[in-house]
Protein backbone atom coordinates (compact mmCIF):
# COMPACT_ATOMS: atom_id res chain seq x y z
CA UNK A 1 0.00 0.00 0.00
CA UNK A 2 1.44 3.35 -1.00
CA UNK A 3 1.60 6.43 1.23
CA UNK A 4 -1.09 8.31 -0.71
CA UNK A 5 -3.44 5.32 -0.53
CA UNK A 6 -2.94 5.05 3.23
CA UNK A 7 -3.57 8.76 3.62
CA UNK A 8 -6.85 8.57 1.70
CA UNK A 9 -8.01 5.51 3.61
CA UNK A 10 -7.30 7.09 6.99
CA UNK A 11 -8.78 10.50 6.24
CA UNK A 12 -11.35 9.86 3.50
CA UNK A 13 -10.97 13.37 2.12
CA UNK A 14 -9.33 12.59 -1.23
CA UNK A 15 -6.81 15.44 -1.09
CA UNK A 16 -9.46 18.24 -1.03
CA UNK A 17 -9.05 20.44 2.06
CA UNK A 18 -12.27 22.37 1.43
CA UNK A 19 -14.22 19.10 1.27
CA UNK A 20 -12.56 17.91 4.48
CA UNK A 21 -13.37 21.19 6.26
CA UNK A 22 -17.03 20.95 5.26
CA UNK A 23 -17.19 17.38 6.61
CA UNK A 24 -15.60 18.45 9.92
CA UNK A 25 -18.03 21.36 10.17
CA UNK A 26 -21.01 19.01 9.72
CA UNK A 27 -19.59 16.23 11.91
CA UNK A 28 -16.88 17.52 14.30
CA UNK A 29 -16.16 13.96 15.50
CA UNK A 30 -14.42 13.25 12.17
CA UNK A 31 -11.53 15.50 13.26
CA UNK A 32 -10.70 13.01 16.05
CA UNK A 33 -9.68 10.30 13.53
CA UNK A 34 -7.57 12.56 11.31
CA UNK A 35 -3.81 12.03 11.11
CA UNK A 36 -2.26 15.45 11.24
CA UNK A 37 1.08 14.22 9.90
CA UNK A 38 -0.40 13.40 6.50
CA UNK A 39 -2.47 16.57 6.51
CA UNK A 40 0.50 18.87 7.12
CA UNK A 41 2.73 16.98 4.68
CA UNK A 42 0.06 17.25 1.99
CA UNK A 43 -0.16 21.01 2.50
CA UNK A 44 3.64 21.44 2.36
CA UNK A 45 3.81 19.44 -0.85
CA UNK A 46 1.07 21.57 -2.38
CA UNK A 47 3.03 24.74 -1.64
CA UNK A 48 6.11 23.27 -3.35
CA UNK A 49 4.53 22.02 -6.56
CA UNK A 50 1.79 24.61 -7.26
CA UNK A 51 3.00 27.46 -9.43
CA UNK A 52 0.21 29.92 -8.59
CA UNK A 53 0.35 30.40 -4.81
CA UNK A 54 -2.91 32.35 -4.85
CA UNK A 55 -4.73 29.09 -5.54
CA UNK A 56 -3.47 27.54 -2.29
CA UNK A 57 -3.43 30.73 -0.16
CA UNK A 58 -6.68 29.72 1.55
CA UNK A 59 -5.59 26.15 2.30
CA UNK A 60 -3.21 27.15 5.13
CA UNK A 61 -5.90 28.78 7.37
CA UNK A 62 -8.31 25.93 6.54
CA UNK A 63 -5.68 23.39 7.65
CA UNK A 64 -5.03 25.38 10.83
CA UNK A 65 -8.75 25.40 11.59
CA UNK A 66 -8.97 21.61 11.13
CA UNK A 67 -5.98 21.10 13.45
CA UNK A 68 -7.64 23.36 16.06
CA UNK A 69 -10.84 21.34 15.88
CA UNK A 70 -8.89 18.09 16.42
CA UNK A 71 -7.02 19.55 19.39
CA UNK A 72 -10.31 20.67 20.95
CA UNK A 73 -11.61 17.10 20.75
CA UNK A 74 -8.44 15.29 21.83
CA UNK A 75 -6.91 17.55 24.46
CA UNK A 76 -8.76 18.07 27.76
CA UNK A 77 -10.41 21.46 28.06
CA UNK A 78 -10.48 23.28 31.38
CA UNK A 79 -12.71 26.20 32.04
CA UNK A 80 -10.70 29.15 33.30
CA UNK A 81 -11.46 30.00 36.89
CA UNK A 82 -13.09 33.37 37.26
CA UNK A 83 -10.79 35.88 38.83
CA UNK A 84 -12.28 37.56 41.84
CA UNK A 85 -11.46 41.20 41.54
CA UNK A 86 -11.71 43.29 44.65
CA UNK A 87 -12.71 46.84 43.71
CA UNK A 88 -10.09 49.34 44.77
CA UNK A 89 -10.45 53.04 45.45
CA UNK A 90 -8.86 53.85 42.10
CA UNK A 91 -11.23 51.54 40.20
CA UNK A 92 -14.20 53.10 41.98
CA UNK A 93 -13.01 56.57 41.00
CA UNK A 94 -12.66 55.40 37.41
CA UNK A 95 -16.21 54.01 37.49
CA UNK A 96 -17.55 57.34 38.76
CA UNK A 97 -15.63 59.23 36.08
CA UNK A 98 -16.89 56.91 33.34
CA UNK A 99 -20.47 57.25 34.56
CA UNK A 100 -20.26 61.05 34.73
CA UNK A 101 -18.63 61.24 31.31
CA UNK A 102 -21.31 58.97 29.85
CA UNK A 103 -24.11 61.08 31.33
CA UNK A 104 -22.49 64.26 30.00
CA UNK A 105 -22.15 62.78 26.51
CA UNK A 106 -25.74 61.58 26.58
CA UNK A 107 -26.88 65.08 27.59
CA UNK A 108 -24.91 66.66 24.75
CA UNK A 109 -26.35 64.12 22.33
CA UNK A 110 -29.90 64.92 23.48
CA UNK A 111 -29.23 68.66 23.06
CA UNK A 112 -27.86 68.05 19.58
CA UNK A 113 -31.04 66.21 18.62
CA UNK A 114 -33.28 69.14 19.58
CA UNK A 115 -34.69 71.03 16.64
CA UNK A 116 -36.21 74.47 16.68
CA UNK A 117 -38.76 75.48 14.10
CA UNK A 118 -38.02 78.74 12.38
CA UNK A 119 -40.86 81.23 12.93
CA UNK A 120 -42.78 82.05 9.80
CA UNK A 121 -43.25 85.75 9.10
CA UNK A 122 -46.93 86.43 8.61
CA UNK A 123 -46.39 89.85 7.02
CA UNK A 124 -43.10 89.85 5.12
CA UNK A 125 -41.52 93.23 4.57
CA UNK A 126 -42.37 94.75 1.25
CA UNK A 127 -39.52 94.68 -1.19
CA UNK A 128 -38.02 98.05 -1.99
CA UNK A 129 -38.76 99.13 -5.51
CA UNK A 130 -36.83 102.15 -6.80
CA UNK A 131 -38.75 104.95 -8.47
CA UNK A 132 -38.13 105.12 -12.17
CA UNK A 133 -35.98 108.11 -13.17
CA UNK A 134 -35.18 109.17 -9.58
CA UNK A 135 -31.65 110.27 -8.74
CA UNK A 136 -30.01 112.33 -5.93
CA UNK A 137 -29.72 115.48 -8.08
CA UNK A 138 -33.45 115.59 -8.83
CA UNK A 139 -34.28 115.05 -5.17
CA UNK A 140 -31.93 117.88 -4.12
CA UNK A 141 -33.48 120.24 -6.69
CA UNK A 142 -37.02 119.43 -5.57
CA UNK A 143 -36.33 119.94 -1.85
CA UNK A 144 -37.26 123.68 -1.64
CA UNK A 145 -40.62 122.93 -3.26
CA UNK A 146 -41.65 120.48 -0.58
CA UNK A 147 -44.21 121.67 1.94
CA UNK A 148 -45.02 119.77 5.05
CA UNK A 149 -48.74 119.58 5.61
CA UNK A 150 -49.67 121.03 8.96
CA UNK A 151 -51.68 118.74 11.14
CA UNK A 152 -55.26 119.83 11.61
CA UNK A 153 -55.94 121.17 15.09
CA UNK A 154 -58.63 119.03 16.69
CA UNK A 155 -61.78 120.94 17.49
CA UNK A 156 -62.40 121.12 21.20
CA UNK A 157 -66.00 121.21 22.25
CA UNK A 158 -66.87 122.01 25.84
CA UNK A 159 -70.13 120.36 26.71
CA UNK A 160 -72.56 122.19 28.92
CA UNK A 161 -73.03 120.77 32.37
CA UNK A 162 -76.11 118.59 32.39
CA UNK A 163 -76.71 119.03 36.11
CA UNK A 164 -75.35 122.39 37.38
CA UNK A 165 -74.48 122.74 41.03
CA UNK A 166 -76.86 125.69 41.53
CA UNK A 167 -79.85 123.65 40.39
CA UNK A 168 -78.92 120.75 42.66
CA UNK A 169 -78.54 123.09 45.66
CA UNK A 170 -81.97 124.52 44.90
CA UNK A 171 -83.54 121.06 44.73
CA UNK A 172 -82.00 120.06 48.08
CA UNK A 173 -83.36 123.24 49.73
CA UNK A 174 -86.85 122.73 48.30
CA UNK A 175 -86.90 119.12 49.49
CA UNK A 176 -85.96 120.17 53.03
CA UNK A 177 -88.65 122.85 52.96
CA UNK A 178 -91.32 120.49 51.60
CA UNK A 179 -90.72 117.90 54.31
CA UNK A 180 -90.59 120.53 57.06
CA UNK A 181 -88.30 118.41 59.21
CA UNK A 182 -84.65 117.25 59.25
CA UNK A 183 -83.74 114.73 56.57
CA UNK A 184 -80.90 112.26 56.26
CA UNK A 185 -78.43 112.66 53.45
CA UNK A 186 -79.70 109.48 51.76
CA UNK A 187 -83.19 111.03 51.51
CA UNK A 188 -81.83 113.95 49.46
CA UNK A 189 -80.11 111.74 46.85
CA UNK A 190 -82.28 111.21 43.79
CA UNK A 191 -80.85 108.36 41.67
CA UNK A 192 -78.53 106.52 44.10
CA UNK A 193 -75.66 106.22 41.62
CA UNK A 194 -72.07 107.26 42.44
CA UNK A 195 -72.21 110.44 40.32
CA UNK A 196 -75.51 111.59 41.84
CA UNK A 197 -74.33 110.81 45.39
CA UNK A 198 -71.12 112.82 44.87
CA UNK A 199 -72.90 115.82 43.34
CA UNK A 200 -75.55 115.86 46.09
CA UNK A 201 -72.87 115.69 48.80
CA UNK A 202 -71.08 118.64 47.16
CA UNK A 203 -74.35 120.63 47.18
CA UNK A 204 -74.91 119.86 50.89
CA UNK A 205 -71.34 120.97 51.71
CA UNK A 206 -71.98 124.29 49.91
CA UNK A 207 -75.20 124.80 51.89
CA UNK A 208 -73.37 124.09 55.15
CA UNK A 209 -70.59 126.52 54.15
CA UNK A 210 -73.24 129.19 53.44
CA UNK A 211 -74.75 128.44 56.90
CA UNK A 212 -78.09 127.58 55.30
CA UNK A 213 -78.21 124.15 56.95
CA UNK A 214 -76.79 122.32 59.94
CA UNK A 215 -75.21 118.88 59.72
CA UNK A 216 -75.34 116.39 62.58
CA UNK A 217 -73.65 112.96 62.78
CA UNK A 218 -73.37 111.08 66.07
CA UNK A 219 -70.47 108.81 65.07
CA UNK A 220 -68.40 107.96 62.00
CA UNK A 221 -70.22 106.15 59.20
CA UNK A 222 -73.53 106.95 60.83
CA UNK A 223 -76.40 108.76 59.09
CA UNK A 224 -75.88 112.47 58.37
CA UNK A 225 -78.89 114.61 59.38
CA UNK A 226 -79.53 117.86 57.51
CA UNK A 227 -81.46 120.60 59.36
CA UNK A 228 -82.76 123.69 57.53
CA UNK A 229 -81.88 126.86 59.45
CA UNK A 230 -84.15 129.42 57.79
CA UNK A 231 -87.17 129.21 55.47
CA UNK A 232 -86.75 129.89 51.78
CA UNK A 233 -87.02 133.42 50.48
CA UNK A 234 -90.55 134.23 49.33
CA UNK A 235 -92.13 131.51 51.46
CA UNK A 236 -95.43 132.66 53.00
CA UNK A 237 -95.15 130.31 55.94
C-alpha positions as CSV (number, residue, x, y, z in Angstrom):
1,X,0.0,0.0,0.0
2,X,1.4,3.4,-1.0
3,X,1.6,6.4,1.2
4,X,-1.1,8.3,-0.7
5,X,-3.4,5.3,-0.5
6,X,-2.9,5.0,3.2
7,X,-3.6,8.8,3.6
8,X,-6.8,8.6,1.7
9,X,-8.0,5.5,3.6
10,X,-7.3,7.1,7.0
11,X,-8.8,10.5,6.2
12,X,-11.3,9.9,3.5
13,X,-11.0,13.4,2.1
14,X,-9.3,12.6,-1.2
15,X,-6.8,15.4,-1.1
16,X,-9.5,18.2,-1.0
17,X,-9.1,20.4,2.1
18,X,-12.3,22.4,1.4
19,X,-14.2,19.1,1.3
20,X,-12.6,17.9,4.5
21,X,-13.4,21.2,6.3
22,X,-17.0,21.0,5.3
23,X,-17.2,17.4,6.6
24,X,-15.6,18.4,9.9
25,X,-18.0,21.4,10.2
26,X,-21.0,19.0,9.7
27,X,-19.6,16.2,11.9
28,X,-16.9,17.5,14.3
29,X,-16.2,14.0,15.5
30,X,-14.4,13.2,12.2
31,X,-11.5,15.5,13.3
32,X,-10.7,13.0,16.1
33,X,-9.7,10.3,13.5
34,X,-7.6,12.6,11.3
35,X,-3.8,12.0,11.1
36,X,-2.3,15.5,11.2
37,X,1.1,14.2,9.9
38,X,-0.4,13.4,6.5
39,X,-2.5,16.6,6.5
40,X,0.5,18.9,7.1
41,X,2.7,17.0,4.7
42,X,0.1,17.2,2.0
43,X,-0.2,21.0,2.5
44,X,3.6,21.4,2.4
45,X,3.8,19.4,-0.9
46,X,1.1,21.6,-2.4
47,X,3.0,24.7,-1.6
48,X,6.1,23.3,-3.3
49,X,4.5,22.0,-6.6
50,X,1.8,24.6,-7.3
51,X,3.0,27.5,-9.4
52,X,0.2,29.9,-8.6
53,X,0.4,30.4,-4.8
54,X,-2.9,32.4,-4.8
55,X,-4.7,29.1,-5.5
56,X,-3.5,27.5,-2.3
57,X,-3.4,30.7,-0.2
58,X,-6.7,29.7,1.5
59,X,-5.6,26.1,2.3
60,X,-3.2,27.1,5.1
61,X,-5.9,28.8,7.4
62,X,-8.3,25.9,6.5
63,X,-5.7,23.4,7.6
64,X,-5.0,25.4,10.8
65,X,-8.7,25.4,11.6
66,X,-9.0,21.6,11.1
67,X,-6.0,21.1,13.5
68,X,-7.6,23.4,16.1
69,X,-10.8,21.3,15.9
70,X,-8.9,18.1,16.4
71,X,-7.0,19.5,19.4
72,X,-10.3,20.7,20.9
73,X,-11.6,17.1,20.8
74,X,-8.4,15.3,21.8
75,X,-6.9,17.6,24.5
76,X,-8.8,18.1,27.8
77,X,-10.4,21.5,28.1
78,X,-10.5,23.3,31.4
79,X,-12.7,26.2,32.0
80,X,-10.7,29.1,33.3
81,X,-11.5,30.0,36.9
82,X,-13.1,33.4,37.3
83,X,-10.8,35.9,38.8
84,X,-12.3,37.6,41.8
85,X,-11.5,41.2,41.5
86,X,-11.7,43.3,44.7
87,X,-12.7,46.8,43.7
88,X,-10.1,49.3,44.8
89,X,-10.4,53.0,45.4
90,X,-8.9,53.8,42.1
91,X,-11.2,51.5,40.2
92,X,-14.2,53.1,42.0
93,X,-13.0,56.6,41.0
94,X,-12.7,55.4,37.4
95,X,-16.2,54.0,37.5
96,X,-17.5,57.3,38.8
97,X,-15.6,59.2,36.1
98,X,-16.9,56.9,33.3
99,X,-20.5,57.2,34.6
100,X,-20.3,61.0,34.7
101,X,-18.6,61.2,31.3
102,X,-21.3,59.0,29.9
103,X,-24.1,61.1,31.3
104,X,-22.5,64.3,30.0
105,X,-22.1,62.8,26.5
106,X,-25.7,61.6,26.6
107,X,-26.9,65.1,27.6
108,X,-24.9,66.7,24.7
109,X,-26.3,64.1,22.3
110,X,-29.9,64.9,23.5
111,X,-29.2,68.7,23.1
112,X,-27.9,68.1,19.6
113,X,-31.0,66.2,18.6
114,X,-33.3,69.1,19.6
115,X,-34.7,71.0,16.6
116,X,-36.2,74.5,16.7
117,X,-38.8,75.5,14.1
118,X,-38.0,78.7,12.4
119,X,-40.9,81.2,12.9
120,X,-42.8,82.1,9.8
121,X,-43.2,85.7,9.1
122,X,-46.9,86.4,8.6
123,X,-46.4,89.9,7.0
124,X,-43.1,89.8,5.1
125,X,-41.5,93.2,4.6
126,X,-42.4,94.7,1.3
127,X,-39.5,94.7,-1.2
128,X,-38.0,98.0,-2.0
129,X,-38.8,99.1,-5.5
130,X,-36.8,102.2,-6.8
131,X,-38.7,105.0,-8.5
132,X,-38.1,105.1,-12.2
133,X,-36.0,108.1,-13.2
134,X,-35.2,109.2,-9.6
135,X,-31.6,110.3,-8.7
136,X,-30.0,112.3,-5.9
137,X,-29.7,115.5,-8.1
138,X,-33.4,115.6,-8.8
139,X,-34.3,115.0,-5.2
140,X,-31.9,117.9,-4.1
141,X,-33.5,120.2,-6.7
142,X,-37.0,119.4,-5.6
143,X,-36.3,119.9,-1.9
144,X,-37.3,123.7,-1.6
145,X,-40.6,122.9,-3.3
146,X,-41.7,120.5,-0.6
147,X,-44.2,121.7,1.9
148,X,-45.0,119.8,5.1
149,X,-48.7,119.6,5.6
150,X,-49.7,121.0,9.0
151,X,-51.7,118.7,11.1
152,X,-55.3,119.8,11.6
153,X,-55.9,121.2,15.1
154,X,-58.6,119.0,16.7
155,X,-61.8,120.9,17.5
156,X,-62.4,121.1,21.2
157,X,-66.0,121.2,22.2
158,X,-66.9,122.0,25.8
159,X,-70.1,120.4,26.7
160,X,-72.6,122.2,28.9
161,X,-73.0,120.8,32.4
162,X,-76.1,118.6,32.4
163,X,-76.7,119.0,36.1
164,X,-75.3,122.4,37.4
165,X,-74.5,122.7,41.0
166,X,-76.9,125.7,41.5
167,X,-79.9,123.7,40.4
168,X,-78.9,120.7,42.7
169,X,-78.5,123.1,45.7
170,X,-82.0,124.5,44.9
171,X,-83.5,121.1,44.7
172,X,-82.0,120.1,48.1
173,X,-83.4,123.2,49.7
174,X,-86.8,122.7,48.3
175,X,-86.9,119.1,49.5
176,X,-86.0,120.2,53.0
177,X,-88.7,122.8,53.0
178,X,-91.3,120.5,51.6
179,X,-90.7,117.9,54.3
180,X,-90.6,120.5,57.1
181,X,-88.3,118.4,59.2
182,X,-84.6,117.3,59.2
183,X,-83.7,114.7,56.6
184,X,-80.9,112.3,56.3
185,X,-78.4,112.7,53.5
186,X,-79.7,109.5,51.8
187,X,-83.2,111.0,51.5
188,X,-81.8,113.9,49.5
189,X,-80.1,111.7,46.9
190,X,-82.3,111.2,43.8
191,X,-80.8,108.4,41.7
192,X,-78.5,106.5,44.1
193,X,-75.7,106.2,41.6
194,X,-72.1,107.3,42.4
195,X,-72.2,110.4,40.3
196,X,-75.5,111.6,41.8
197,X,-74.3,110.8,45.4
198,X,-71.1,112.8,44.9
199,X,-72.9,115.8,43.3
200,X,-75.5,115.9,46.1
201,X,-72.9,115.7,48.8
202,X,-71.1,118.6,47.2
203,X,-74.4,120.6,47.2
204,X,-74.9,119.9,50.9
205,X,-71.3,121.0,51.7
206,X,-72.0,124.3,49.9
207,X,-75.2,124.8,51.9
208,X,-73.4,124.1,55.1
209,X,-70.6,126.5,54.1
210,X,-73.2,129.2,53.4
211,X,-74.8,128.4,56.9
212,X,-78.1,127.6,55.3
213,X,-78.2,124.1,57.0
214,X,-76.8,122.3,59.9
215,X,-75.2,118.9,59.7
216,X,-75.3,116.4,62.6
217,X,-73.6,113.0,62.8
218,X,-73.4,111.1,66.1
219,X,-70.5,108.8,65.1
220,X,-68.4,108.0,62.0
221,X,-70.2,106.1,59.2
222,X,-73.5,107.0,60.8
223,X,-76.4,108.8,59.1
224,X,-75.9,112.5,58.4
225,X,-78.9,114.6,59.4
226,X,-79.5,117.9,57.5
227,X,-81.5,120.6,59.4
228,X,-82.8,123.7,57.5
229,X,-81.9,126.9,59.5
230,X,-84.2,129.4,57.8
231,X,-87.2,129.2,55.5
232,X,-86.8,129.9,51.8
233,X,-87.0,133.4,50.5
234,X,-90.5,134.2,49.3
235,X,-92.1,131.5,51.5
236,X,-95.4,132.7,53.0
237,X,-95.2,130.3,55.9
